[in-house]
């Protein structure tokens, strides 16, 4: 009688478990690893915290944008009339 170490139905379960464990380990390494250190702001970054502050520091003026024109201008004259019942079949 020959002995089988692993039942063939459990091989996909073992492979899926190994992939899940390796993915979890990779997630922990990326999210909490040595490359994910908090950034410390120096004095120049603290002085001009916003875009407007940075622009004012170099002498640029910040102005609001122009209003966009209407999507479709008003057409002179009467509006076209739609049919009373357009979706129903005619009997």
HTML snippet that shows the backbone in 3Dmol.js (N, CA, C, O; Angstrom):
<script src="https://3Dmol.org/build/3Dmol-min.js"></script>
<div id="view" style="width:600px;height:400px;position:relative"></div>
<script>
const pdb = `
ATOM      1  N   UNK A   1       0.835  -1.170   0.000  1.00  0.00           N
ATOM      2  CA  UNK A   1       0.000   0.000   0.000  1.00  0.00           C
ATOM      3  C   UNK A   1       0.891   1.248   0.000  1.00  0.00           C
ATOM      4  O   UNK A   1       1.790   1.398   0.828  1.00  0.00           O
ATOM      5  N   UNK A   2       0.610   2.125  -0.949  1.00  0.00           N
ATOM      6  CA  UNK A   2       1.409   3.335  -1.102  1.00  0.00           C
ATOM      7  C   UNK A   2       0.805   4.467  -0.288  1.00  0.00           C
ATOM      8  O   UNK A   2      -0.411   4.663  -0.284  1.00  0.00           O
ATOM      9  N   UNK A   3       1.640   5.192   0.385  1.00  0.00           N
ATOM     10  CA  UNK A   3       1.163   6.286   1.235  1.00  0.00           C
ATOM     11  C   UNK A   3       1.279   7.610   0.484  1.00  0.00           C
ATOM     12  O   UNK A   3       2.313   7.919  -0.108  1.00  0.00           O
ATOM     13  N   UNK A   4       0.204   8.376   0.521  1.00  0.00           N
ATOM     14  CA  UNK A   4       0.235   9.711  -0.084  1.00  0.00           C
ATOM     15  C   UNK A   4       0.331  10.730   1.044  1.00  0.00           C
ATOM     16  O   UNK A   4      -0.422  10.674   2.017  1.00  0.00           O
ATOM     17  N   UNK A   5       1.268  11.658   0.899  1.00  0.00           N
ATOM     18  CA  UNK A   5       1.467  12.648   1.957  1.00  0.00           C
ATOM     19  C   UNK A   5       0.351  13.688   1.982  1.00  0.00           C
ATOM     20  O   UNK A   5      -0.163  14.024   3.049  1.00  0.00           O
ATOM     21  N   UNK A   6      -0.022  14.192   0.820  1.00  0.00           N
ATOM     22  CA  UNK A   6      -1.028  15.249   0.741  1.00  0.00           C
ATOM     23  C   UNK A   6      -2.146  14.775  -0.172  1.00  0.00           C
ATOM     24  O   UNK A   6      -1.900  14.299  -1.280  1.00  0.00           O
ATOM     25  N   UNK A   7      -3.342  14.906   0.291  1.00  0.00           N
ATOM     26  CA  UNK A   7      -4.489  14.542  -0.528  1.00  0.00           C
ATOM     27  C   UNK A   7      -4.583  15.529  -1.695  1.00  0.00           C
ATOM     28  O   UNK A   7      -4.404  16.727  -1.477  1.00  0.00           O
ATOM     29  N   UNK A   8      -4.852  15.085  -2.902  1.00  0.00           N
ATOM     30  CA  UNK A   8      -4.833  15.991  -4.063  1.00  0.00           C
ATOM     31  C   UNK A   8      -5.884  17.099  -4.009  1.00  0.00           C
ATOM     32  O   UNK A   8      -5.735  18.113  -4.689  1.00  0.00           O
ATOM     33  N   UNK A   9      -6.929  16.929  -3.224  1.00  0.00           N
ATOM     34  CA  UNK A   9      -7.958  17.967  -3.130  1.00  0.00           C
ATOM     35  C   UNK A   9      -7.507  19.143  -2.268  1.00  0.00           C
ATOM     36  O   UNK A   9      -8.095  20.221  -2.347  1.00  0.00           O
ATOM     37  N   UNK A  10      -6.483  18.956  -1.455  1.00  0.00           N
ATOM     38  CA  UNK A  10      -6.012  20.018  -0.574  1.00  0.00           C
ATOM     39  C   UNK A  10      -4.905  20.874  -1.200  1.00  0.00           C
ATOM     40  O   UNK A  10      -4.528  21.898  -0.629  1.00  0.00           O
ATOM     41  N   UNK A  11      -4.388  20.477  -2.348  1.00  0.00           N
ATOM     42  CA  UNK A  11      -3.303  21.228  -2.989  1.00  0.00           C
ATOM     43  C   UNK A  11      -3.743  22.646  -3.344  1.00  0.00           C
ATOM     44  O   UNK A  11      -2.980  23.571  -3.065  1.00  0.00           O
ATOM     45  N   UNK A  12      -4.923  22.893  -3.944  1.00  0.00           N
ATOM     46  CA  UNK A  12      -5.324  24.276  -4.226  1.00  0.00           C
ATOM     47  C   UNK A  12      -5.512  25.107  -2.945  1.00  0.00           C
ATOM     48  O   UNK A  12      -5.233  26.306  -2.926  1.00  0.00           O
ATOM     49  N   UNK A  13      -5.985  24.454  -1.887  1.00  0.00           N
ATOM     50  CA  UNK A  13      -6.169  25.166  -0.618  1.00  0.00           C
ATOM     51  C   UNK A  13      -4.817  25.588  -0.042  1.00  0.00           C
ATOM     52  O   UNK A  13      -4.680  26.696   0.477  1.00  0.00           O
ATOM     53  N   UNK A  14      -3.846  24.730  -0.130  1.00  0.00           N
ATOM     54  CA  UNK A  14      -2.505  25.041   0.368  1.00  0.00           C
ATOM     55  C   UNK A  14      -1.878  26.163  -0.454  1.00  0.00           C
ATOM     56  O   UNK A  14      -1.255  27.064   0.107  1.00  0.00           O
ATOM     57  N   UNK A  15      -2.037  26.119  -1.779  1.00  0.00           N
ATOM     58  CA  UNK A  15      -1.491  27.168  -2.644  1.00  0.00           C
ATOM     59  C   UNK A  15      -2.171  28.506  -2.358  1.00  0.00           C
ATOM     60  O   UNK A  15      -1.500  29.536  -2.281  1.00  0.00           O
ATOM     61  N   UNK A  16      -3.495  28.500  -2.199  1.00  0.00           N
ATOM     62  CA  UNK A  16      -4.214  29.738  -1.892  1.00  0.00           C
ATOM     63  C   UNK A  16      -3.798  30.302  -0.541  1.00  0.00           C
ATOM     64  O   UNK A  16      -3.688  31.518  -0.384  1.00  0.00           O
ATOM     65  N   UNK A  17      -3.568  29.439   0.424  1.00  0.00           N
ATOM     66  CA  UNK A  17      -3.125  29.895   1.750  1.00  0.00           C
ATOM     67  C   UNK A  17      -1.730  30.517   1.671  1.00  0.00           C
ATOM     68  O   UNK A  17      -1.474  31.546   2.296  1.00  0.00           O
ATOM     69  N   UNK A  18      -0.843  29.907   0.917  1.00  0.00           N
ATOM     70  CA  UNK A  18       0.506  30.464   0.768  1.00  0.00           C
ATOM     71  C   UNK A  18       0.467  31.822   0.070  1.00  0.00           C
ATOM     72  O   UNK A  18       1.184  32.740   0.468  1.00  0.00           O
ATOM     73  N   UNK A  19      -0.359  31.960  -0.962  1.00  0.00           N
ATOM     74  CA  UNK A  19      -0.482  33.250  -1.656  1.00  0.00           C
ATOM     75  C   UNK A  19      -1.046  34.301  -0.722  1.00  0.00           C
ATOM     76  O   UNK A  19      -0.583  35.441  -0.730  1.00  0.00           O
ATOM     77  N   UNK A  20      -2.048  33.941   0.095  1.00  0.00           N
ATOM     78  CA  UNK A  20      -2.638  34.893   1.029  1.00  0.00           C
ATOM     79  C   UNK A  20      -1.636  35.331   2.094  1.00  0.00           C
ATOM     80  O   UNK A  20      -1.574  36.512   2.436  1.00  0.00           O
ATOM     81  N   UNK A  21      -0.866  34.407   2.610  1.00  0.00           N
ATOM     82  CA  UNK A  21       0.135  34.745   3.633  1.00  0.00           C
ATOM     83  C   UNK A  21       1.223  35.632   3.049  1.00  0.00           C
ATOM     84  O   UNK A  21       1.660  36.584   3.697  1.00  0.00           O
ATOM     85  N   UNK A  22       1.667  35.330   1.827  1.00  0.00           N
ATOM     86  CA  UNK A  22       2.694  36.166   1.198  1.00  0.00           C
ATOM     87  C   UNK A  22       2.146  37.558   0.872  1.00  0.00           C
ATOM     88  O   UNK A  22       2.864  38.549   1.007  1.00  0.00           O
ATOM     89  N   UNK A  23       0.888  37.642   0.446  1.00  0.00           N
ATOM     90  CA  UNK A  23       0.278  38.945   0.194  1.00  0.00           C
ATOM     91  C   UNK A  23       0.134  39.763   1.453  1.00  0.00           C
ATOM     92  O   UNK A  23       0.371  40.971   1.442  1.00  0.00           O
ATOM     93  N   UNK A  24      -0.251  39.122   2.537  1.00  0.00           N
ATOM     94  CA  UNK A  24      -0.378  39.827   3.825  1.00  0.00           C
ATOM     95  C   UNK A  24       0.984  40.313   4.311  1.00  0.00           C
ATOM     96  O   UNK A  24       1.094  41.431   4.815  1.00  0.00           O
ATOM     97  N   UNK A  25       2.006  39.501   4.167  1.00  0.00           N
ATOM     98  CA  UNK A  25       3.354  39.920   4.565  1.00  0.00           C
ATOM     99  C   UNK A  25       3.839  41.088   3.706  1.00  0.00           C
ATOM    100  O   UNK A  25       4.476  42.010   4.214  1.00  0.00           O
ATOM    101  N   UNK A  26       3.540  41.050   2.413  1.00  0.00           N
ATOM    102  CA  UNK A  26       3.913  42.166   1.542  1.00  0.00           C
ATOM    103  C   UNK A  26       3.165  43.430   1.900  1.00  0.00           C
ATOM    104  O   UNK A  26       3.735  44.520   1.852  1.00  0.00           O
ATOM    105  N   UNK A  27       1.898  43.306   2.260  1.00  0.00           N
ATOM    106  CA  UNK A  27       1.110  44.465   2.678  1.00  0.00           C
ATOM    107  C   UNK A  27       1.689  45.094   3.937  1.00  0.00           C
ATOM    108  O   UNK A  27       1.800  46.317   4.025  1.00  0.00           O
ATOM    109  N   UNK A  28       2.053  44.281   4.897  1.00  0.00           N
ATOM    110  CA  UNK A  28       2.650  44.815   6.121  1.00  0.00           C
ATOM    111  C   UNK A  28       3.991  45.495   5.848  1.00  0.00           C
ATOM    112  O   UNK A  28       4.309  46.514   6.460  1.00  0.00           O
ATOM    113  N   UNK A  29       4.761  44.939   4.946  1.00  0.00           N
ATOM    114  CA  UNK A  29       6.063  45.525   4.626  1.00  0.00           C
ATOM    115  C   UNK A  29       5.895  46.868   3.933  1.00  0.00           C
ATOM    116  O   UNK A  29       6.625  47.810   4.242  1.00  0.00           O
ATOM    117  N   UNK A  30       4.948  46.979   2.999  1.00  0.00           N
ATOM    118  CA  UNK A  30       4.761  48.217   2.263  1.00  0.00           C
ATOM    119  C   UNK A  30       4.145  49.295   3.139  1.00  0.00           C
ATOM    120  O   UNK A  30       4.591  50.442   3.104  1.00  0.00           O
ATOM    121  N   UNK A  31       3.133  48.955   3.922  1.00  0.00           N
ATOM    122  CA  UNK A  31       2.442  49.959   4.718  1.00  0.00           C
ATOM    123  C   UNK A  31       3.190  50.354   5.987  1.00  0.00           C
ATOM    124  O   UNK A  31       3.069  51.491   6.442  1.00  0.00           O
ATOM    125  N   UNK A  32       3.950  49.445   6.556  1.00  0.00           N
ATOM    126  CA  UNK A  32       4.599  49.738   7.829  1.00  0.00           C
ATOM    127  C   UNK A  32       6.107  49.535   7.767  1.00  0.00           C
ATOM    128  O   UNK A  32       6.764  49.402   8.800  1.00  0.00           O
ATOM    129  N   UNK A  33       6.637  49.512   6.589  1.00  0.00           N
ATOM    130  CA  UNK A  33       8.058  49.231   6.430  1.00  0.00           C
ATOM    131  C   UNK A  33       8.928  50.456   6.659  1.00  0.00           C
ATOM    132  O   UNK A  33       8.432  51.525   7.016  1.00  0.00           O
ATOM    133  N   UNK A  34      10.225  50.295   6.452  1.00  0.00           N
ATOM    134  CA  UNK A  34      11.168  51.376   6.711  1.00  0.00           C
ATOM    135  C   UNK A  34      11.034  52.549   5.729  1.00  0.00           C
ATOM    136  O   UNK A  34      11.503  53.647   6.028  1.00  0.00           O
ATOM    137  N   UNK A  35      10.409  52.342   4.574  1.00  0.00           N
ATOM    138  CA  UNK A  35      10.282  53.429   3.593  1.00  0.00           C
ATOM    139  C   UNK A  35       9.130  54.366   3.904  1.00  0.00           C
ATOM    140  O   UNK A  35       9.037  55.439   3.308  1.00  0.00           O
ATOM    141  N   UNK A  36       8.267  53.998   4.802  1.00  0.00           N
ATOM    142  CA  UNK A  36       7.073  54.779   5.083  1.00  0.00           C
ATOM    143  C   UNK A  36       7.263  55.586   6.367  1.00  0.00           C
ATOM    144  O   UNK A  36       6.542  55.384   7.344  1.00  0.00           O
ATOM    145  N   UNK A  37       8.201  56.469   6.362  1.00  0.00           N
ATOM    146  CA  UNK A  37       8.474  57.317   7.529  1.00  0.00           C
ATOM    147  C   UNK A  37       7.738  58.644   7.367  1.00  0.00           C
ATOM    148  O   UNK A  37       7.553  59.102   6.240  1.00  0.00           O
ATOM    149  N   UNK A  38       7.313  59.273   8.463  1.00  0.00           N
ATOM    150  CA  UNK A  38       6.634  60.566   8.346  1.00  0.00           C
ATOM    151  C   UNK A  38       7.592  61.649   7.840  1.00  0.00           C
ATOM    152  O   UNK A  38       8.770  61.670   8.197  1.00  0.00           O
ATOM    153  N   UNK A  39       7.069  62.535   7.012  1.00  0.00           N
ATOM    154  CA  UNK A  39       7.872  63.631   6.479  1.00  0.00           C
ATOM    155  C   UNK A  39       7.849  64.791   7.455  1.00  0.00           C
ATOM    156  O   UNK A  39       6.785  65.205   7.915  1.00  0.00           O
ATOM    157  N   UNK A  40       9.014  65.308   7.767  1.00  0.00           N
ATOM    158  CA  UNK A  40       9.123  66.440   8.683  1.00  0.00           C
ATOM    159  C   UNK A  40       9.303  67.699   7.851  1.00  0.00           C
ATOM    160  O   UNK A  40      10.183  67.765   6.993  1.00  0.00           O
ATOM    161  N   UNK A  41       8.462  68.702   8.110  1.00  0.00           N
ATOM    162  CA  UNK A  41       8.545  69.956   7.358  1.00  0.00           C
ATOM    163  C   UNK A  41       9.632  70.843   7.948  1.00  0.00           C
ATOM    164  O   UNK A  41       9.756  70.972   9.166  1.00  0.00           O
ATOM    165  N   UNK A  42      10.424  71.456   7.059  1.00  0.00           N
ATOM    166  CA  UNK A  42      11.441  72.388   7.535  1.00  0.00           C
ATOM    167  C   UNK A  42      10.859  73.802   7.558  1.00  0.00           C
ATOM    168  O   UNK A  42       9.677  73.997   7.273  1.00  0.00           O
ATOM    169  N   UNK A  43      11.674  74.763   7.891  1.00  0.00           N
ATOM    170  CA  UNK A  43      11.205  76.137   8.090  1.00  0.00           C
ATOM    171  C   UNK A  43      10.623  76.754   6.816  1.00  0.00           C
ATOM    172  O   UNK A  43       9.630  77.479   6.884  1.00  0.00           O
ATOM    173  N   UNK A  44      11.224  76.476   5.660  1.00  0.00           N
ATOM    174  CA  UNK A  44      10.712  77.080   4.418  1.00  0.00           C
ATOM    175  C   UNK A  44       9.353  76.506   4.030  1.00  0.00           C
ATOM    176  O   UNK A  44       8.535  77.213   3.441  1.00  0.00           O
ATOM    177  N   UNK A  45       9.104  75.262   4.341  1.00  0.00           N
ATOM    178  CA  UNK A  45       7.809  74.674   4.028  1.00  0.00           C
ATOM    179  C   UNK A  45       6.717  75.194   4.962  1.00  0.00           C
ATOM    180  O   UNK A  45       5.556  75.295   4.567  1.00  0.00           O
ATOM    181  N   UNK A  46       7.082  75.516   6.178  1.00  0.00           N
ATOM    182  CA  UNK A  46       6.099  76.010   7.137  1.00  0.00           C
ATOM    183  C   UNK A  46       5.724  77.461   6.832  1.00  0.00           C
ATOM    184  O   UNK A  46       4.579  77.853   7.060  1.00  0.00           O
ATOM    185  N   UNK A  47       6.654  78.263   6.327  1.00  0.00           N
ATOM    186  CA  UNK A  47       6.372  79.668   6.052  1.00  0.00           C
ATOM    187  C   UNK A  47       5.288  79.848   5.005  1.00  0.00           C
ATOM    188  O   UNK A  47       4.410  80.696   5.168  1.00  0.00           O
ATOM    189  N   UNK A  48       5.331  79.081   3.953  1.00  0.00           N
ATOM    190  CA  UNK A  48       4.386  79.228   2.850  1.00  0.00           C
ATOM    191  C   UNK A  48       3.576  77.943   2.744  1.00  0.00           C
ATOM    192  O   UNK A  48       3.833  77.108   1.878  1.00  0.00           O
ATOM    193  N   UNK A  49       2.608  77.792   3.622  1.00  0.00           N
ATOM    194  CA  UNK A  49       1.849  76.556   3.693  1.00  0.00           C
ATOM    195  C   UNK A  49       0.840  76.380   2.579  1.00  0.00           C
ATOM    196  O   UNK A  49       0.485  75.247   2.252  1.00  0.00           O
ATOM    197  N   UNK A  50       0.362  77.468   1.982  1.00  0.00           N
ATOM    198  CA  UNK A  50      -0.644  77.344   0.941  1.00  0.00           C
ATOM    199  C   UNK A  50      -0.083  77.820  -0.392  1.00  0.00           C
ATOM    200  O   UNK A  50       1.002  78.398  -0.452  1.00  0.00           O
ATOM    201  N   UNK A  51      -0.823  77.573  -1.440  1.00  0.00           N
ATOM    202  CA  UNK A  51      -0.417  78.026  -2.768  1.00  0.00           C
ATOM    203  C   UNK A  51      -0.433  79.549  -2.830  1.00  0.00           C
ATOM    204  O   UNK A  51       0.452  80.157  -3.433  1.00  0.00           O
ATOM    205  N   UNK A  52      -1.439  80.166  -2.207  1.00  0.00           N
ATOM    206  CA  UNK A  52      -1.511  81.624  -2.211  1.00  0.00           C
ATOM    207  C   UNK A  52      -0.333  82.225  -1.445  1.00  0.00           C
ATOM    208  O   UNK A  52       0.197  83.262  -1.843  1.00  0.00           O
ATOM    209  N   UNK A  53       0.077  81.593  -0.364  1.00  0.00           N
ATOM    210  CA  UNK A  53       1.234  82.083   0.389  1.00  0.00           C
ATOM    211  C   UNK A  53       2.517  81.975  -0.411  1.00  0.00           C
ATOM    212  O   UNK A  53       3.351  82.880  -0.368  1.00  0.00           O
ATOM    213  N   UNK A  54       2.686  80.891  -1.133  1.00  0.00           N
ATOM    214  CA  UNK A  54       3.871  80.716  -1.971  1.00  0.00           C
ATOM    215  C   UNK A  54       3.880  81.721  -3.116  1.00  0.00           C
ATOM    216  O   UNK A  54       4.926  82.276  -3.452  1.00  0.00           O
ATOM    217  N   UNK A  55       2.710  81.956  -3.718  1.00  0.00           N
ATOM    218  CA  UNK A  55       2.628  82.915  -4.821  1.00  0.00           C
ATOM    219  C   UNK A  55       2.916  84.320  -4.327  1.00  0.00           C
ATOM    220  O   UNK A  55       3.594  85.085  -5.013  1.00  0.00           O
ATOM    221  N   UNK A  56       2.420  84.673  -3.162  1.00  0.00           N
ATOM    222  CA  UNK A  56       2.674  86.004  -2.609  1.00  0.00           C
ATOM    223  C   UNK A  56       4.145  86.170  -2.247  1.00  0.00           C
ATOM    224  O   UNK A  56       4.675  87.277  -2.331  1.00  0.00           O
ATOM    225  N   UNK A  57       4.804  85.103  -1.850  1.00  0.00           N
ATOM    226  CA  UNK A  57       6.218  85.183  -1.475  1.00  0.00           C
ATOM    227  C   UNK A  57       7.105  85.513  -2.668  1.00  0.00           C
ATOM    228  O   UNK A  57       8.137  86.163  -2.500  1.00  0.00           O
ATOM    229  N   UNK A  58       6.731  85.084  -3.860  1.00  0.00           N
ATOM    230  CA  UNK A  58       7.551  85.367  -5.037  1.00  0.00           C
ATOM    231  C   UNK A  58       7.041  86.573  -5.810  1.00  0.00           C
ATOM    232  O   UNK A  58       7.601  86.921  -6.850  1.00  0.00           O
ATOM    233  N   UNK A  59       5.990  87.215  -5.318  1.00  0.00           N
ATOM    234  CA  UNK A  59       5.499  88.437  -5.947  1.00  0.00           C
ATOM    235  C   UNK A  59       4.389  88.230  -6.959  1.00  0.00           C
ATOM    236  O   UNK A  59       4.038  89.173  -7.668  1.00  0.00           O
ATOM    237  N   UNK A  60       3.830  87.055  -7.057  1.00  0.00           N
ATOM    238  CA  UNK A  60       2.749  86.813  -8.010  1.00  0.00           C
ATOM    239  C   UNK A  60       1.418  87.194  -7.387  1.00  0.00           C
ATOM    240  O   UNK A  60       1.257  87.145  -6.168  1.00  0.00           O
ATOM    241  N   UNK A  61       0.474  87.570  -8.219  1.00  0.00           N
ATOM    242  CA  UNK A  61      -0.858  87.912  -7.745  1.00  0.00           C
ATOM    243  C   UNK A  61      -1.795  86.737  -8.006  1.00  0.00           C
ATOM    244  O   UNK A  61      -1.732  86.100  -9.058  1.00  0.00           O
ATOM    245  N   UNK A  62      -2.646  86.466  -7.054  1.00  0.00           N
ATOM    246  CA  UNK A  62      -3.616  85.396  -7.199  1.00  0.00           C
ATOM    247  C   UNK A  62      -4.957  86.047  -7.497  1.00  0.00           C
ATOM    248  O   UNK A  62      -5.476  86.800  -6.673  1.00  0.00           O
ATOM    249  N   UNK A  63      -5.521  85.765  -8.662  1.00  0.00           N
ATOM    250  CA  UNK A  63      -6.789  86.364  -9.074  1.00  0.00           C
ATOM    251  C   UNK A  63      -7.799  85.257  -9.341  1.00  0.00           C
ATOM    252  O   UNK A  63      -7.420  84.163  -9.759  1.00  0.00           O
ATOM    253  N   UNK A  64      -9.067  85.525  -9.107  1.00  0.00           N
ATOM    254  CA  UNK A  64     -10.066  84.499  -9.407  1.00  0.00           C
ATOM    255  C   UNK A  64     -10.198  84.289 -10.911  1.00  0.00           C
ATOM    256  O   UNK A  64      -9.906  85.183 -11.707  1.00  0.00           O
ATOM    257  N   UNK A  65     -10.633  83.119 -11.275  1.00  0.00           N
ATOM    258  CA  UNK A  65     -10.786  82.818 -12.696  1.00  0.00           C
ATOM    259  C   UNK A  65     -12.038  83.483 -13.248  1.00  0.00           C
ATOM    260  O   UNK A  65     -12.969  83.803 -12.509  1.00  0.00           O
ATOM    261  N   UNK A  66     -12.042  83.683 -14.559  1.00  0.00           N
ATOM    262  CA  UNK A  66     -13.203  84.290 -15.197  1.00  0.00           C
ATOM    263  C   UNK A  66     -14.358  83.294 -15.192  1.00  0.00           C
ATOM    264  O   UNK A  66     -14.149  82.082 -15.227  1.00  0.00           O
ATOM    265  N   UNK A  67     -15.570  83.819 -15.149  1.00  0.00           N
ATOM    266  CA  UNK A  67     -16.718  82.936 -15.178  1.00  0.00           C
ATOM    267  C   UNK A  67     -16.851  82.310 -16.550  1.00  0.00           C
ATOM    268  O   UNK A  67     -16.577  82.947 -17.567  1.00  0.00           O
ATOM    269  N   UNK A  68     -17.268  81.075 -16.568  1.00  0.00           N
ATOM    270  CA  UNK A  68     -17.443  80.373 -17.838  1.00  0.00           C
ATOM    271  C   UNK A  68     -18.720  80.858 -18.505  1.00  0.00           C
ATOM    272  O   UNK A  68     -19.696  81.168 -17.821  1.00  0.00           O
ATOM    273  N   UNK A  69     -18.727  80.927 -19.816  1.00  0.00           N
ATOM    274  CA  UNK A  69     -19.960  81.318 -20.500  1.00  0.00           C
ATOM    275  C   UNK A  69     -21.009  80.221 -20.356  1.00  0.00           C
ATOM    276  O   UNK A  69     -20.694  79.081 -20.013  1.00  0.00           O
ATOM    277  N   UNK A  70     -22.255  80.583 -20.622  1.00  0.00           N
ATOM    278  CA  UNK A  70     -23.322  79.601 -20.561  1.00  0.00           C
ATOM    279  C   UNK A  70     -23.053  78.488 -21.561  1.00  0.00           C
ATOM    280  O   UNK A  70     -22.384  78.691 -22.574  1.00  0.00           O
ATOM    281  N   UNK A  71     -23.575  77.331 -21.266  1.00  0.00           N
ATOM    282  CA  UNK A  71     -23.343  76.195 -22.157  1.00  0.00           C
ATOM    283  C   UNK A  71     -23.943  76.472 -23.528  1.00  0.00           C
ATOM    284  O   UNK A  71     -23.275  76.296 -24.547  1.00  0.00           O
ATOM    285  N   UNK A  72     -25.181  76.899 -23.557  1.00  0.00           N
ATOM    286  CA  UNK A  72     -25.813  77.261 -24.822  1.00  0.00           C
ATOM    287  C   UNK A  72     -26.449  78.636 -24.645  1.00  0.00           C
ATOM    288  O   UNK A  72     -27.274  78.823 -23.752  1.00  0.00           O
ATOM    289  N   UNK A  73     -26.082  79.580 -25.469  1.00  0.00           N
ATOM    290  CA  UNK A  73     -26.697  80.900 -25.333  1.00  0.00           C
ATOM    291  C   UNK A  73     -28.179  80.844 -25.712  1.00  0.00           C
ATOM    292  O   UNK A  73     -28.614  79.948 -26.436  1.00  0.00           O
ATOM    293  N   UNK A  74     -28.929  81.798 -25.220  1.00  0.00           N
ATOM    294  CA  UNK A  74     -30.361  81.860 -25.509  1.00  0.00           C
ATOM    295  C   UNK A  74     -30.564  82.153 -26.994  1.00  0.00           C
ATOM    296  O   UNK A  74     -29.962  83.075 -27.544  1.00  0.00           O
ATOM    297  N   UNK A  75     -31.407  81.368 -27.623  1.00  0.00           N
ATOM    298  CA  UNK A  75     -31.682  81.529 -29.047  1.00  0.00           C
ATOM    299  C   UNK A  75     -32.776  82.588 -29.205  1.00  0.00           C
ATOM    300  O   UNK A  75     -33.811  82.496 -28.546  1.00  0.00           O
ATOM    301  N   UNK A  76     -32.569  83.582 -30.057  1.00  0.00           N
ATOM    302  CA  UNK A  76     -33.620  84.588 -30.237  1.00  0.00           C
ATOM    303  C   UNK A  76     -34.842  83.989 -30.934  1.00  0.00           C
ATOM    304  O   UNK A  76     -34.712  83.097 -31.772  1.00  0.00           O
ATOM    305  N   UNK A  77     -36.006  84.477 -30.588  1.00  0.00           N
ATOM    306  CA  UNK A  77     -37.232  84.009 -31.208  1.00  0.00           C
ATOM    307  C   UNK A  77     -37.939  82.971 -30.359  1.00  0.00           C
ATOM    308  O   UNK A  77     -37.479  82.639 -29.266  1.00  0.00           O
ATOM    309  N   UNK A  78     -39.045  82.461 -30.852  1.00  0.00           N
ATOM    310  CA  UNK A  78     -39.812  81.487 -30.073  1.00  0.00           C
ATOM    311  C   UNK A  78     -39.096  80.134 -29.999  1.00  0.00           C
ATOM    312  O   UNK A  78     -38.318  79.771 -30.882  1.00  0.00           O
ATOM    313  N   UNK A  79     -39.381  79.411 -28.929  1.00  0.00           N
ATOM    314  CA  UNK A  79     -38.782  78.088 -28.758  1.00  0.00           C
ATOM    315  C   UNK A  79     -39.525  77.086 -29.634  1.00  0.00           C
ATOM    316  O   UNK A  79     -40.733  77.222 -29.829  1.00  0.00           O
ATOM    317  N   UNK A  80     -38.823  76.075 -30.171  1.00  0.00           N
ATOM    318  CA  UNK A  80     -39.505  75.061 -30.964  1.00  0.00           C
ATOM    319  C   UNK A  80     -40.431  74.220 -30.078  1.00  0.00           C
ATOM    320  O   UNK A  80     -40.130  73.967 -28.911  1.00  0.00           O
ATOM    321  N   UNK A  81     -41.545  73.798 -30.643  1.00  0.00           N
ATOM    322  CA  UNK A  81     -42.536  73.043 -29.897  1.00  0.00           C
ATOM    323  C   UNK A  81     -42.320  71.556 -30.141  1.00  0.00           C
ATOM    324  O   UNK A  81     -42.155  71.117 -31.279  1.00  0.00           O
ATOM    325  N   UNK A  82     -42.322  70.788 -29.053  1.00  0.00           N
ATOM    326  CA  UNK A  82     -42.180  69.339 -29.166  1.00  0.00           C
ATOM    327  C   UNK A  82     -43.553  68.722 -29.385  1.00  0.00           C
ATOM    328  O   UNK A  82     -44.555  69.300 -28.964  1.00  0.00           O
ATOM    329  N   UNK A  83     -43.625  67.572 -30.026  1.00  0.00           N
ATOM    330  CA  UNK A  83     -44.930  66.916 -30.211  1.00  0.00           C
ATOM    331  C   UNK A  83     -45.550  66.565 -28.858  1.00  0.00           C
ATOM    332  O   UNK A  83     -44.829  66.325 -27.890  1.00  0.00           O
ATOM    333  N   UNK A  84     -46.864  66.535 -28.789  1.00  0.00           N
ATOM    334  CA  UNK A  84     -47.549  66.281 -27.528  1.00  0.00           C
ATOM    335  C   UNK A  84     -47.240  64.893 -26.998  1.00  0.00           C
ATOM    336  O   UNK A  84     -46.911  64.744 -25.821  1.00  0.00           O
ATOM    337  N   UNK A  85     -47.337  63.875 -27.840  1.00  0.00           N
ATOM    338  CA  UNK A  85     -47.050  62.498 -27.422  1.00  0.00           C
ATOM    339  C   UNK A  85     -46.064  61.932 -28.430  1.00  0.00           C
ATOM    340  O   UNK A  85     -46.437  61.576 -29.548  1.00  0.00           O
ATOM    341  N   UNK A  86     -44.821  61.853 -28.032  1.00  0.00           N
ATOM    342  CA  UNK A  86     -43.806  61.377 -28.978  1.00  0.00           C
ATOM    343  C   UNK A  86     -43.392  59.946 -28.716  1.00  0.00           C
ATOM    344  O   UNK A  86     -42.903  59.279 -29.627  1.00  0.00           O
ATOM    345  N   UNK A  87     -43.574  59.442 -27.485  1.00  0.00           N
ATOM    346  CA  UNK A  87     -43.064  58.123 -27.136  1.00  0.00           C
ATOM    347  C   UNK A  87     -44.066  57.010 -27.417  1.00  0.00           C
ATOM    348  O   UNK A  87     -43.654  55.864 -27.593  1.00  0.00           O
ATOM    349  N   UNK A  88     -45.359  57.299 -27.465  1.00  0.00           N
ATOM    350  CA  UNK A  88     -46.345  56.251 -27.615  1.00  0.00           C
ATOM    351  C   UNK A  88     -46.559  55.924 -29.089  1.00  0.00           C
ATOM    352  O   UNK A  88     -46.386  56.761 -29.975  1.00  0.00           O
ATOM    353  N   UNK A  89     -46.937  54.688 -29.303  1.00  0.00           N
ATOM    354  CA  UNK A  89     -47.215  54.253 -30.672  1.00  0.00           C
ATOM    355  C   UNK A  89     -48.535  54.837 -31.124  1.00  0.00           C
ATOM    356  O   UNK A  89     -49.476  54.965 -30.341  1.00  0.00           O
ATOM    357  N   UNK A  90     -48.590  55.184 -32.378  1.00  0.00           N
ATOM    358  CA  UNK A  90     -49.838  55.690 -32.934  1.00  0.00           C
ATOM    359  C   UNK A  90     -50.753  54.522 -33.271  1.00  0.00           C
ATOM    360  O   UNK A  90     -50.306  53.527 -33.840  1.00  0.00           O
ATOM    361  N   UNK A  91     -52.042  54.637 -32.921  1.00  0.00           N
ATOM    362  CA  UNK A  91     -52.969  53.540 -33.184  1.00  0.00           C
ATOM    363  C   UNK A  91     -53.626  53.700 -34.531  1.00  0.00           C
ATOM    364  O   UNK A  91     -54.442  52.865 -34.923  1.00  0.00           O
TER     365      UNK A  91
END
`;
const viewer = $3Dmol.createViewer("view");
viewer.addModel(pdb, "pdb");
viewer.setStyle({}, {cartoon: {color: "spectrum"}});
viewer.zoomTo();
viewer.render();
</script>
